[in-house]
Amino acid sequence: MLKKSISAVLFSVIFICSVSCKEDVMPKPTGQLRLDYPVAEYVRYETDCPFTFDLNAEGIVKQNGNCNLSIDYPKMKATIYLTYKPIQNNINKLLTDAQKLTYEHVVKADDIIEQPFMNREDKVYGMFYQVNGNAATNTQFYATDSTRHFINCSVYFYAKPNFDSIMPATSYVRNDLQNLMESLRWK
């Protein structure tokens, strides 16, 4: 009986030692989502509307009537909304409304950077807004010739605004929006 107990204990010790002699389990380091987007290729966008601009080939344009456009970026789940309005003795109201639209995001924004824009040669003047933080939009602009044409433009993502998570997409679309403003021409 003593031999059976010693063998049972010896077997148990060997079994426990063989099972417990593994390397320590180490947690894997936190991975980062890598978002790569293609290099932007711009093409001239022209319609019957009184303006033209360069558009990223990744964008899908939908005309919403009265020269109002939405430019969808399905890979980034984002849309640029462009609103055109003719000036009819209402430039001050259009400017006030555009500025008000931007500053409604001040509650969630960490910072709003204003960048004036002037293209005297083509008579395009405006303001480019970069909205940092968890606001609903991260980029907006308005552009006008001060006498006949006014455009207001903004970007919205189909995701809860979490600035850190969508940063690569916001930067990509922000560059496209800035290029749109800089290439804007009146007919």
ZADOVEX-815350 format. One line per field, with one value per residue: residue number from 0; residue in three letters; x, y, z of N, C-alpha, C, O in turn. Coordinates in pm, 1 decimal. Layout:
<sites>
resi = [NUM  ...]
resn = [ALA  ...]
neast = [X  ...]
nnorth = [Y  ...]
nup = [Z  ...]
caeast = [X  ...]
canorth = [Y  ...]
caup = [Z  ...]
ceast = [X  ...]
cnorth = [Y  ...]
cup = [Z  ...]
oeast = [X  ...]
onorth = [Y  ...]
oup = [Z  ...]
</sites>
This chain:
<sites>
resi = [0  1  2  3  4  5  6  7  8  9  10  11  12  13  14  15  16  17  18  19  20  21  22  23  24  25  26  27  28  29  30  31  32  33  34  35  36  37  38  39  40  41  42  43  44  45  46  47  48  49  50  51  52  53  54  55  56  57  58  59  60  61  62  63  64  65  66  67  68  69  70  71  72  73  74  75  76  77  78  79  80  81  82  83  84  85  86  87  88  89  90  91  92  93  94  95  96  97  98  99  100  101  102  103  104  105  106  107  108  109  110  111  112  113  114  115  116  117  118  119  120  121  122  123  124  125  126  127  128  129  130  131  132  133  134  135  136  137  138  139  140  141  142  143  144  145  146  147  148  149  150  151  152  153  154  155  156  157  158  159  160  161  162  163  164  165  166  167  168  169  170  171  172  173  174  175  176  177  178  179  180  181  182  183  184  185  186]
resn = [MET  LEU  LYS  LYS  SER  ILE  SER  ALA  VAL  LEU  PHE  SER  VAL  ILE  PHE  ILE  CYS  SER  VAL  SER  CYS  LYS  GLU  ASP  VAL  MET  PRO  LYS  PRO  THR  GLY  GLN  LEU  ARG  LEU  ASP  TYR  PRO  VAL  ALA  GLU  TYR  VAL  ARG  TYR  GLU  THR  ASP  CYS  PRO  PHE  THR  PHE  ASP  LEU  ASN  ALA  GLU  GLY  ILE  VAL  LYS  GLN  ASN  GLY  ASN  CYS  ASN  LEU  SER  ILE  ASP  TYR  PRO  LYS  MET  LYS  ALA  THR  ILE  TYR  LEU  THR  TYR  LYS  PRO  ILE  GLN  ASN  ASN  ILE  ASN  LYS  LEU  LEU  THR  ASP  ALA  GLN  LYS  LEU  THR  TYR  GLU  HIS  VAL  VAL  LYS  ALA  ASP  ASP  ILE  ILE  GLU  GLN  PRO  PHE  MET  ASN  ARG  GLU  ASP  LYS  VAL  TYR  GLY  MET  PHE  TYR  GLN  VAL  ASN  GLY  ASN  ALA  ALA  THR  ASN  THR  GLN  PHE  TYR  ALA  THR  ASP  SER  THR  ARG  HIS  PHE  ILE  ASN  CYS  SER  VAL  TYR  PHE  TYR  ALA  LYS  PRO  ASN  PHE  ASP  SER  ILE  MET  PRO  ALA  THR  SER  TYR  VAL  ARG  ASN  ASP  LEU  GLN  ASN  LEU  MET  GLU  SER  LEU  ARG  TRP  LYS]
neast = [81.5  194.9  379.6  207.9  96.6  323.9  397.1  170.6  184.0  431.6  373.5  176.4  326.7  511.3  332.6  211.2  437.3  510.7  290.8  282.9  515.4  541.2  595.8  563.2  255.7  224.9  72.2  -36.7  100.9  -76.8  -245.8  -245.4  -482.3  -440.1  -484.3  -484.9  -496.9  -559.0  -332.7  -434.3  -604.5  -683.1  -956.4  -1108.4  -1418.7  -1712.3  -2024.8  -2357.4  -2376.3  -2275.7  -2000.4  -1677.3  -1453.8  -1171.9  -1184.5  -1144.3  -1083.0  -1180.3  -1413.4  -1771.1  -2007.0  -2321.3  -2593.4  -2803.9  -2998.8  -3057.8  -2786.4  -2665.9  -2454.2  -2355.6  -2075.3  -1968.6  -1766.1  -1726.5  -1544.9  -1441.4  -1658.4  -1774.4  -1904.9  -1899.8  -2069.7  -2190.6  -2315.4  -2471.3  -2547.4  -2699.6  -2600.1  -2810.0  -2836.6  -2785.2  -2546.5  -2433.9  -2602.6  -2561.8  -2288.4  -2293.5  -2458.4  -2298.5  -2071.3  -2192.4  -2282.8  -2039.5  -1941.9  -2129.7  -2033.8  -1857.4  -1902.9  -1834.5  -1588.2  -1231.0  -1073.0  -1089.6  -966.1  -911.6  -860.6  -801.0  -885.7  -776.0  -806.1  -727.8  -698.6  -886.5  -1108.6  -1202.1  -1289.1  -1269.8  -1318.8  -1150.9  -1214.9  -1078.9  -1177.7  -1100.0  -1114.8  -1390.9  -1608.5  -1900.8  -1838.1  -1527.6  -1408.9  -1474.3  -1578.8  -1634.2  -1694.8  -1679.5  -1754.5  -1819.1  -2015.3  -2192.4  -2190.8  -2203.8  -2071.3  -2106.2  -1949.1  -1905.3  -1780.5  -1894.6  -1888.2  -1999.2  -2005.2  -1966.6  -1835.4  -1509.8  -1225.8  -956.3  -978.4  -1074.5  -887.5  -692.3  -867.9  -1004.3  -798.8  -730.6  -970.3  -995.2  -777.2  -867.7  -1092.1  -974.4  -826.7  -1040.5  -1151.1  -936.4  -914.7  -1148.0  -1347.8  -1529.3  -1786.6]
nnorth = [-117.1  118.4  145.6  197.3  443.6  605.8  591.0  708.6  967.9  1044.5  1028.2  1227.6  1455.4  1465.6  1498.2  1747.5  1912.4  1889.2  2000.2  2253.4  2373.9  2583.1  2860.1  3193.9  3361.2  3628.4  3939.3  4062.8  4344.9  4656.3  4702.9  4916.9  5065.6  5072.0  5303.4  5345.3  5556.1  5619.3  5810.2  6135.2  6208.2  6460.3  6585.4  6802.2  6943.2  7008.0  7161.2  7270.1  7465.0  7783.3  7762.8  7600.0  7340.0  7155.8  6810.2  6530.4  6213.6  6000.9  6086.3  6084.0  6247.3  6393.4  6560.7  6788.9  6958.9  7303.5  7371.9  7267.5  7039.7  6706.7  6534.2  6223.3  6005.7  5695.7  5501.3  5625.8  5693.8  5951.7  6276.1  6558.0  6855.1  7087.1  7402.6  7623.9  7964.8  8234.6  8575.4  8824.4  9107.5  9022.8  8959.6  9009.1  8863.9  8601.9  8566.1  8592.2  8374.8  8159.4  8185.8  8156.1  7891.4  7752.8  7827.5  7717.1  7474.9  7514.0  7428.3  7156.4  7159.0  7170.5  7365.7  7624.7  7704.4  7974.1  8048.0  8289.4  8331.7  8438.4  8489.6  8692.7  8720.7  8542.4  8626.2  8503.5  8479.9  8409.9  8210.7  7961.3  7704.8  7516.6  7276.9  7156.5  6872.3  6694.3  6762.5  6777.0  6835.2  6870.5  7040.8  7334.8  7576.5  7897.8  8066.9  8339.4  8580.3  8823.5  8970.4  8825.5  8542.9  8278.1  8030.6  7773.0  7528.7  7208.3  6930.5  6613.0  6323.7  5982.7  5877.6  5853.8  6148.2  6115.3  6239.5  6139.9  5880.0  5902.9  6056.3  6010.3  5993.6  6239.0  6420.5  6357.0  6416.3  6684.2  6797.5  6758.5  6925.2  7172.6  7189.2  7196.1  7446.7  7616.9  7569.6  7661.3  7825.7  8090.3  8103.5]
nup = [0.0  75.7  -128.2  -343.6  -266.1  -264.3  -532.7  -645.6  -540.7  -644.0  -919.6  -933.1  -861.7  -1073.2  -1287.3  -1222.1  -1227.4  -1498.0  -1628.0  -1523.2  -1606.4  -1809.1  -2032.7  -1909.8  -1957.0  -2166.8  -2217.3  -2535.7  -2708.3  -2740.2  -3039.1  -3325.0  -3533.3  -3875.0  -4113.0  -4440.2  -4713.5  -5059.4  -5264.8  -5332.5  -5630.5  -5838.3  -6026.1  -6264.4  -6183.8  -6342.3  -6405.9  -6491.2  -6310.6  -6161.0  -6103.4  -6077.3  -5972.8  -5838.4  -5783.8  -5571.8  -5705.8  -5560.5  -5447.3  -5463.7  -5641.0  -5575.1  -5701.9  -5548.5  -5628.0  -5723.7  -5747.3  -5521.4  -5363.6  -5266.4  -5164.5  -5150.3  -4953.4  -4945.2  -4839.3  -4618.0  -4477.9  -4490.5  -4576.5  -4785.7  -4777.7  -4998.0  -5040.1  -5252.2  -5303.2  -5464.7  -5450.4  -5339.0  -5255.9  -4994.3  -4869.2  -4614.7  -4441.7  -4537.6  -4480.5  -4199.0  -4128.7  -4218.7  -4053.3  -3804.7  -3822.6  -3811.8  -3555.4  -3386.8  -3314.3  -3112.9  -2854.9  -2836.6  -2956.0  -2931.7  -3028.1  -3270.4  -3573.3  -3777.2  -4116.2  -4333.1  -4680.2  -4996.5  -5333.3  -5547.8  -5821.9  -5939.9  -5809.7  -5566.7  -5242.4  -4896.3  -4594.6  -4422.4  -4201.8  -3943.0  -3731.1  -3428.1  -3215.2  -3059.4  -3228.4  -3443.4  -3707.6  -3876.0  -4049.4  -4232.0  -4475.6  -4625.4  -4932.2  -5160.6  -5421.7  -5351.6  -5480.2  -5651.9  -5609.5  -5363.9  -5156.7  -4923.2  -4729.0  -4578.7  -4379.6  -4281.1  -4076.6  -4067.6  -3803.8  -3449.6  -3319.2  -3255.9  -3214.0  -3207.9  -3311.6  -3576.0  -3699.3  -3920.8  -4142.5  -4122.4  -4169.4  -4433.4  -4577.0  -4506.0  -4639.0  -4900.5  -4898.8  -4858.7  -5094.0  -5272.4  -5213.6  -5280.2  -5552.9  -5655.7  -5894.1  -6045.7  -6291.4]
caeast = [0.0  287.5  436.8  106.4  83.2  444.2  388.4  64.9  237.7  536.6  303.9  110.8  430.9  563.5  225.3  198.1  557.4  509.5  184.3  309.8  643.2  522.4  637.9  462.4  171.9  245.9  -29.4  14.8  93.8  -192.5  -227.1  -301.3  -549.4  -367.9  -574.6  -412.6  -584.0  -481.0  -288.9  -544.9  -594.4  -788.5  -1009.9  -1191.3  -1561.6  -1788.3  -2167.3  -2425.0  -2370.0  -2185.3  -1868.2  -1604.0  -1349.8  -1104.3  -1246.6  -1073.0  -1148.2  -1244.5  -1542.9  -1886.2  -2089.3  -2466.3  -2652.4  -2924.4  -3082.8  -3013.9  -2639.4  -2620.0  -2391.2  -2296.0  -1964.1  -1955.4  -1643.6  -1775.6  -1439.7  -1417.8  -1789.0  -1779.1  -1968.5  -1883.1  -2192.4  -2163.1  -2438.9  -2452.1  -2655.6  -2668.2  -2609.7  -2915.9  -2836.1  -2790.8  -2412.0  -2410.5  -2676.2  -2494.3  -2164.7  -2330.1  -2506.8  -2184.0  -1989.6  -2272.8  -2279.4  -1910.4  -1924.4  -2221.0  -1956.1  -1761.7  -1932.0  -1757.8  -1456.2  -1119.5  -1012.8  -1132.3  -861.4  -960.0  -757.6  -858.5  -843.6  -795.8  -753.6  -770.8  -702.0  -1012.5  -1213.1  -1254.1  -1251.8  -1344.1  -1258.2  -1138.1  -1218.0  -1037.0  -1239.7  -1031.5  -1188.5  -1497.8  -1722.6  -1966.0  -1764.5  -1390.8  -1362.9  -1577.1  -1535.0  -1725.4  -1624.0  -1766.8  -1690.2  -1871.6  -2119.4  -2292.8  -2186.8  -2166.4  -2068.5  -2075.5  -1910.1  -1865.2  -1757.8  -1953.1  -1858.4  -2108.4  -1955.0  -1963.2  -1711.2  -1399.6  -1120.1  -837.5  -1004.7  -1095.9  -787.2  -640.8  -973.4  -1031.9  -687.2  -742.3  -1082.8  -963.5  -691.2  -953.5  -1176.9  -888.2  -799.4  -1164.5  -1161.1  -828.8  -933.5  -1280.8  -1352.5  -1664.7  -1805.9]
canorth = [0.0  231.1  160.8  258.8  584.8  676.9  604.3  804.0  1100.3  1070.5  1054.5  1359.3  1559.2  1472.6  1554.3  1890.6  1980.6  1895.2  2090.7  2390.1  2423.7  2653.2  2999.7  3287.0  3419.8  3773.5  4002.2  4123.4  4491.4  4715.5  4729.1  5040.7  5051.4  5144.0  5349.3  5397.9  5604.2  5642.6  5947.0  6206.6  6246.0  6559.8  6608.9  6922.8  6915.2  7114.7  7135.8  7392.1  7560.3  7894.6  7743.9  7476.2  7315.0  7026.9  6711.2  6404.3  6106.6  5911.1  6142.5  6057.1  6368.3  6385.7  6694.6  6795.4  7067.5  7442.1  7373.0  7214.3  6910.5  6627.6  6455.4  6110.7  5927.7  5573.7  5431.9  5699.0  5723.2  6096.7  6350.6  6702.6  6921.2  7216.3  7477.7  7743.6  8063.4  8359.8  8693.3  8916.1  9207.8  8952.7  8909.1  9011.2  8751.8  8478.7  8558.9  8569.4  8237.2  8068.4  8194.4  8100.2  7746.6  7705.2  7849.5  7632.6  7358.6  7555.1  7354.2  7031.1  7179.7  7212.7  7483.7  7654.0  7783.9  8045.5  8079.3  8368.2  8290.8  8540.4  8466.8  8817.2  8701.6  8477.6  8685.0  8407.1  8523.9  8331.8  8171.6  7816.6  7675.6  7385.2  7257.6  7047.1  6817.2  6598.9  6831.4  6701.4  6861.1  6910.4  7138.4  7409.3  7701.5  7969.6  8140.0  8431.5  8683.5  8943.9  9040.8  8738.3  8401.0  8241.9  7886.5  7728.2  7389.6  7144.6  6785.9  6537.3  6180.6  5898.6  5809.4  5940.8  6223.2  6083.5  6302.9  6055.9  5760.7  5931.2  6154.7  5995.1  6026.2  6383.2  6489.8  6331.3  6492.7  6825.9  6836.7  6766.7  7043.9  7289.2  7191.9  7238.7  7593.1  7684.3  7552.5  7712.8  7933.6  8130.3  8107.0]
caup = [0.0  82.4  -261.3  -429.0  -228.7  -308.3  -677.4  -676.5  -508.2  -742.8  -1045.5  -918.8  -864.0  -1210.7  -1370.2  -1189.1  -1277.2  -1644.5  -1670.3  -1477.5  -1657.8  -1936.2  -2027.0  -1859.2  -2060.1  -2174.4  -2303.3  -2658.7  -2704.8  -2804.0  -3181.5  -3377.1  -3660.8  -3978.9  -4217.8  -4555.7  -4819.2  -5181.8  -5292.2  -5397.0  -5771.7  -5856.9  -6160.5  -6269.9  -6178.1  -6407.7  -6430.0  -6535.4  -6198.9  -6191.6  -6043.0  -6102.8  -5873.1  -5851.3  -5696.7  -5555.6  -5781.0  -5463.3  -5409.5  -5550.0  -5633.9  -5594.8  -5710.6  -5466.9  -5677.3  -5701.7  -5739.2  -5393.6  -5389.4  -5159.3  -5217.1  -5057.5  -4942.7  -4881.0  -4763.3  -4493.6  -4419.2  -4476.9  -4684.8  -4794.7  -4822.2  -5060.4  -5062.5  -5332.4  -5298.9  -5533.7  -5364.1  -5380.5  -5147.9  -4866.9  -4837.7  -4470.0  -4381.6  -4576.5  -4402.5  -4059.2  -4117.8  -4234.6  -3932.2  -3696.3  -3839.9  -3761.8  -3412.1  -3310.2  -3272.1  -3010.6  -2732.2  -2839.7  -3017.1  -2847.4  -3088.5  -3407.2  -3638.4  -3895.8  -4215.2  -4443.8  -4814.0  -5099.6  -5466.7  -5613.6  -5967.2  -5978.0  -5725.1  -5469.9  -5108.0  -4798.3  -4468.0  -4403.6  -4058.3  -3896.8  -3600.3  -3359.7  -3101.9  -3089.2  -3288.7  -3550.7  -3831.3  -3845.5  -4147.2  -4303.7  -4536.2  -4714.3  -5037.4  -5232.3  -5502.9  -5284.2  -5555.4  -5715.6  -5572.3  -5225.9  -5131.7  -4788.1  -4744.5  -4453.1  -4381.5  -4170.6  -4075.6  -4018.0  -3684.9  -3332.8  -3330.1  -3166.8  -3292.3  -3219.9  -3392.0  -3718.0  -3739.6  -4057.5  -4239.4  -4117.2  -4235.7  -4577.2  -4631.6  -4485.3  -4752.1  -5019.0  -4886.6  -4880.5  -5237.4  -5337.3  -5196.0  -5353.9  -5696.6  -5689.4  -5992.9  -6085.5  -6434.7]
ceast = [87.1  351.1  337.2  90.6  204.1  438.2  281.7  113.1  343.0  474.8  238.8  212.2  484.6  458.8  211.3  318.0  555.9  402.8  218.4  438.8  626.6  572.1  525.3  384.8  188.7  135.7  36.3  6.3  -29.2  -160.6  -292.1  -364.0  -473.9  -464.8  -492.2  -513.2  -499.7  -439.8  -399.2  -510.8  -713.1  -825.9  -1099.0  -1338.1  -1636.1  -1931.2  -2226.0  -2424.0  -2266.2  -2047.5  -1808.8  -1501.8  -1285.0  -1157.6  -1159.4  -1151.8  -1215.9  -1384.4  -1650.8  -1984.1  -2235.6  -2517.7  -2786.0  -3016.4  -3027.0  -2863.5  -2587.3  -2571.0  -2359.0  -2191.3  -1935.5  -1818.6  -1681.1  -1670.1  -1416.5  -1545.7  -1802.0  -1849.3  -1933.9  -2013.7  -2156.3  -2297.2  -2405.7  -2574.0  -2612.9  -2684.0  -2713.4  -2934.5  -2844.0  -2654.4  -2387.1  -2481.0  -2607.7  -2364.7  -2193.8  -2375.8  -2392.1  -2096.6  -2062.3  -2270.3  -2149.4  -1903.5  -2031.1  -2148.3  -1858.7  -1783.1  -1847.5  -1615.0  -1352.9  -1063.0  -1072.2  -1028.7  -920.0  -842.8  -822.8  -802.2  -874.9  -727.1  -804.0  -786.0  -835.5  -1130.8  -1283.2  -1199.6  -1330.6  -1266.2  -1263.8  -1128.2  -1174.0  -1086.7  -1174.8  -1112.5  -1299.8  -1624.1  -1777.7  -1896.6  -1624.0  -1337.7  -1482.7  -1510.7  -1652.3  -1639.8  -1725.1  -1684.6  -1736.2  -1983.9  -2229.1  -2302.0  -2145.0  -2176.8  -2032.0  -2051.8  -1866.1  -1854.2  -1824.0  -1918.5  -1977.5  -2059.7  -1960.7  -1830.7  -1612.7  -1273.8  -999.8  -859.8  -1014.9  -993.9  -731.0  -743.7  -1001.4  -921.9  -697.3  -852.1  -1060.1  -875.1  -771.8  -1039.7  -1095.3  -854.0  -922.3  -1176.2  -1057.4  -845.6  -1068.2  -1269.9  -1497.9  -1671.6  -1856.2]
cnorth = [125.1  256.3  230.5  406.3  664.5  694.8  704.6  946.4  1138.5  1103.3  1192.6  1471.8  1575.6  1536.5  1705.0  1968.5  1993.1  1991.7  2235.0  2448.9  2483.3  2795.6  3085.7  3345.5  3571.3  3832.4  4065.2  4275.2  4541.5  4745.9  4860.0  5012.2  5134.2  5176.3  5413.0  5437.9  5632.7  5789.4  6014.7  6240.5  6338.0  6573.7  6732.3  6883.1  7034.2  7069.1  7263.7  7498.7  7668.5  7883.8  7611.9  7460.3  7180.8  6933.8  6586.7  6295.6  6005.1  5959.0  6111.9  6172.1  6335.3  6528.5  6693.5  6908.9  7203.9  7454.1  7338.6  7072.3  6839.1  6538.5  6346.6  6045.6  5797.2  5501.5  5496.8  5730.4  5871.9  6157.7  6497.6  6758.4  7060.2  7281.9  7604.7  7834.0  8185.9  8475.5  8787.8  9019.8  9143.2  8898.4  8906.7  8894.7  8618.9  8459.3  8526.8  8425.5  8136.4  8068.2  8133.2  7947.7  7687.7  7715.4  7781.9  7509.2  7390.7  7478.8  7227.3  7048.6  7218.6  7345.4  7501.0  7749.1  7843.5  8076.1  8158.0  8321.9  8403.2  8497.4  8585.4  8800.3  8642.9  8524.8  8581.5  8446.9  8440.4  8306.0  8019.6  7791.5  7531.8  7371.5  7135.3  7002.2  6727.3  6666.9  6747.7  6720.5  6905.9  7017.2  7202.9  7526.3  7770.1  8045.2  8224.2  8517.5  8821.3  9014.0  8948.6  8597.8  8382.0  8090.4  7863.6  7578.3  7332.7  6993.5  6724.1  6390.2  6105.1  5814.1  5907.3  6016.1  6186.5  6121.1  6211.6  5938.4  5790.2  6031.3  6133.3  6032.6  6175.7  6462.0  6476.4  6418.2  6643.0  6876.9  6850.8  6892.3  7171.2  7301.5  7239.1  7391.2  7666.6  7674.4  7606.2  7831.6  7962.6  8133.0  8244.0]
cup = [0.0  -53.5  -354.5  -395.1  -275.3  -460.0  -717.2  -651.5  -611.5  -878.4  -1043.1  -928.4  -1006.1  -1302.2  -1347.2  -1241.7  -1429.4  -1695.7  -1634.9  -1533.2  -1797.2  -1919.4  -1972.9  -1976.1  -2055.0  -2262.1  -2425.8  -2647.6  -2779.6  -2949.3  -3220.7  -3513.2  -3764.3  -4091.6  -4328.4  -4661.8  -4941.7  -5193.9  -5372.7  -5541.8  -5799.3  -6004.3  -6153.6  -6271.1  -6236.3  -6429.4  -6489.5  -6426.6  -6228.3  -6125.5  -6089.3  -5991.2  -5903.4  -5742.7  -5690.6  -5628.8  -5689.0  -5426.9  -5512.6  -5533.1  -5659.4  -5598.6  -5638.7  -5508.8  -5641.4  -5680.3  -5600.1  -5417.3  -5259.7  -5225.4  -5114.6  -5069.4  -4872.2  -4796.2  -4627.3  -4418.0  -4388.4  -4597.5  -4672.4  -4848.6  -4872.3  -5092.0  -5138.8  -5317.3  -5378.4  -5434.6  -5423.0  -5269.1  -5010.0  -4823.0  -4687.4  -4400.7  -4414.3  -4497.2  -4256.3  -4038.5  -4127.3  -4109.4  -3812.6  -3701.9  -3784.9  -3610.3  -3326.5  -3256.8  -3159.7  -2879.1  -2725.3  -2890.4  -2911.4  -2896.6  -3228.4  -3466.5  -3765.1  -3987.8  -4328.2  -4577.8  -4911.9  -5228.1  -5549.0  -5764.8  -6013.4  -5893.0  -5637.1  -5333.6  -5008.0  -4671.7  -4458.8  -4254.1  -4033.6  -3753.7  -3535.6  -3238.9  -3149.7  -3140.4  -3404.3  -3684.9  -3793.7  -3940.3  -4215.3  -4375.1  -4602.7  -4812.6  -5113.9  -5326.4  -5455.4  -5359.0  -5609.5  -5657.1  -5426.1  -5211.1  -4986.0  -4795.4  -4609.4  -4470.7  -4259.5  -4188.3  -4017.1  -3901.9  -3569.5  -3336.9  -3219.1  -3242.5  -3313.0  -3315.2  -3540.5  -3774.1  -3880.7  -4163.7  -4240.0  -4187.2  -4387.7  -4638.5  -4613.3  -4598.7  -4880.1  -5015.7  -4909.6  -5029.3  -5315.3  -5330.3  -5281.7  -5506.3  -5745.0  -5787.1  -6026.1  -6236.8  -6476.1]
oeast = [56.8  374.6  377.2  72.9  189.8  470.6  300.4  86.5  344.1  519.1  245.9  187.7  501.1  492.9  200.8  302.2  595.5  423.6  185.6  467.6  690.8  588.4  407.4  441.6  168.8  108.9  149.2  -85.3  -78.7  -58.6  -384.4  -305.5  -447.4  -519.6  -436.7  -603.8  -381.9  -504.6  -450.8  -403.9  -828.7  -740.8  -1157.5  -1378.5  -1625.1  -1956.6  -2153.1  -2467.3  -2177.9  -1985.3  -1880.6  -1467.7  -1335.9  -1173.6  -1106.5  -1273.8  -1301.6  -1466.1  -1625.6  -2038.3  -2269.8  -2489.1  -2870.9  -3102.9  -2957.4  -2818.6  -2475.7  -2638.3  -2337.6  -2216.3  -1884.7  -1762.8  -1668.6  -1703.5  -1376.4  -1542.5  -1835.6  -1852.7  -1937.7  -2062.7  -2098.9  -2381.3  -2322.0  -2688.0  -2501.5  -2770.2  -2706.4  -3034.9  -2902.4  -2648.1  -2325.7  -2424.4  -2596.9  -2335.2  -2126.1  -2336.2  -2389.0  -2052.6  -2000.9  -2257.2  -2150.9  -1862.9  -2023.6  -2196.6  -1784.7  -1689.7  -1794.5  -1530.5  -1383.1  -1012.4  -1101.5  -1007.0  -972.1  -738.5  -892.8  -687.3  -985.4  -606.6  -909.7  -875.1  -891.6  -1240.5  -1405.9  -1078.4  -1445.6  -1163.6  -1367.2  -1043.3  -1224.9  -1043.4  -1192.7  -1171.6  -1303.5  -1734.7  -1709.8  -1897.0  -1604.2  -1233.4  -1579.3  -1400.9  -1755.0  -1526.8  -1840.9  -1562.5  -1697.2  -2042.6  -2345.8  -2410.2  -2063.9  -2277.4  -1940.1  -2127.5  -1797.3  -1910.7  -1811.7  -1919.2  -2047.7  -2072.5  -1959.7  -1725.4  -1631.5  -1222.6  -945.8  -769.8  -968.8  -1012.4  -722.1  -710.0  -1020.6  -949.9  -675.1  -830.0  -1102.5  -896.1  -748.8  -1058.1  -1142.7  -852.6  -909.8  -1207.5  -1088.6  -796.8  -1098.8  -1192.9  -1580.1  -1572.0  -1879.1]
onorth = [224.1  370.9  313.8  487.8  777.9  802.2  779.0  1035.9  1251.3  1196.7  1266.1  1572.3  1688.0  1620.2  1781.4  2078.5  2096.3  2058.0  2327.4  2565.9  2438.6  2845.1  3053.9  3375.4  3633.6  3780.4  4114.0  4328.0  4475.8  4808.2  4906.9  4943.5  5252.5  5087.1  5521.5  5361.5  5666.4  5879.0  5958.1  6293.7  6298.1  6573.9  6762.4  6798.4  7146.4  6954.4  7353.3  7611.5  7648.1  7985.6  7522.9  7557.0  7102.2  6972.4  6542.5  6287.0  5929.7  5879.6  6113.5  6192.8  6260.7  6607.9  6608.2  6950.2  7218.8  7538.4  7376.8  6993.3  6902.2  6476.1  6374.0  6032.0  5788.8  5446.1  5429.7  5786.3  5912.1  6099.2  6554.9  6714.4  7140.9  7224.6  7683.9  7787.7  8235.5  8472.7  8826.1  9019.3  9200.8  8801.4  8812.7  8833.4  8532.4  8348.6  8443.2  8361.2  8038.8  7962.3  8066.5  7881.8  7583.9  7619.9  7789.0  7445.4  7302.8  7466.3  7194.2  6961.6  7289.5  7426.3  7402.7  7859.4  7771.4  8124.1  8099.8  8278.9  8457.5  8472.3  8578.5  8858.5  8687.2  8469.8  8573.0  8447.5  8404.5  8368.4  7957.9  7849.7  7438.1  7445.2  7023.1  7084.4  6688.2  6631.6  6659.1  6629.3  6971.5  7077.3  7135.8  7568.9  7708.9  8083.3  8185.7  8527.2  8923.3  9108.4  8987.5  8539.3  8457.2  8029.8  7925.5  7507.5  7400.8  6936.1  6775.4  6338.1  6155.4  5691.7  6028.8  5955.3  6223.0  6044.5  6205.5  5901.7  5711.0  6084.5  6230.3  6096.3  6234.1  6559.7  6572.8  6485.4  6721.6  6987.4  6942.3  6958.1  7265.7  7411.8  7313.3  7456.2  7766.1  7760.1  7597.2  7924.9  7871.3  8161.9  8268.1]
oup = [-66.7  -91.7  -435.8  -485.7  -320.7  -510.7  -813.5  -731.7  -661.0  -945.2  -1141.6  -995.1  -1053.6  -1385.9  -1443.1  -1294.7  -1483.6  -1797.3  -1709.3  -1507.8  -1892.3  -1807.9  -1988.6  -2081.2  -1950.7  -2370.4  -2419.9  -2584.6  -2871.2  -2978.8  -3154.1  -3596.9  -3743.0  -4156.4  -4311.5  -4695.2  -4929.9  -5139.8  -5469.1  -5571.8  -5785.2  -6093.2  -6049.5  -6350.8  -6186.9  -6466.2  -6532.2  -6450.2  -6311.6  -6095.1  -6134.9  -5923.1  -5983.4  -5627.0  -5792.6  -5614.8  -5735.0  -5380.0  -5633.1  -5424.5  -5751.2  -5509.1  -5664.4  -5431.7  -5540.9  -5602.6  -5564.9  -5483.5  -5156.2  -5328.5  -5005.9  -5178.3  -4750.0  -4691.4  -4532.2  -4308.4  -4277.0  -4705.7  -4563.5  -4952.6  -4799.2  -5161.3  -5095.5  -5318.2  -5361.1  -5346.9  -5539.8  -5197.9  -4918.1  -4747.6  -4636.8  -4310.2  -4327.4  -4452.2  -4196.4  -3941.3  -4052.3  -4064.5  -3729.4  -3598.7  -3718.8  -3544.0  -3203.8  -3163.3  -3115.7  -2799.9  -2619.2  -2869.4  -2815.4  -2818.8  -3296.4  -3416.2  -3850.2  -3943.2  -4411.0  -4587.5  -4911.7  -5231.2  -5611.7  -5826.6  -6113.5  -5903.0  -5633.6  -5312.0  -5033.4  -4644.4  -4484.0  -4186.6  -4095.1  -3665.2  -3583.0  -3168.7  -3266.4  -3099.4  -3456.1  -3767.6  -3691.5  -3914.5  -4251.5  -4339.4  -4631.9  -4782.2  -5129.9  -5313.9  -5512.1  -5306.1  -5613.3  -5655.1  -5372.0  -5247.9  -4932.4  -4861.8  -4533.5  -4563.8  -4148.3  -4299.8  -3929.4  -3903.7  -3589.4  -3355.9  -3103.1  -3324.1  -3423.5  -3390.8  -3622.7  -3883.6  -3955.9  -4263.5  -4346.6  -4256.7  -4461.1  -4739.2  -4698.1  -4648.9  -4959.1  -5118.1  -4972.7  -5083.9  -5412.7  -5430.0  -5347.1  -5580.0  -5863.9  -5764.7  -6033.8  -6303.1  -6594.6]
</sites>
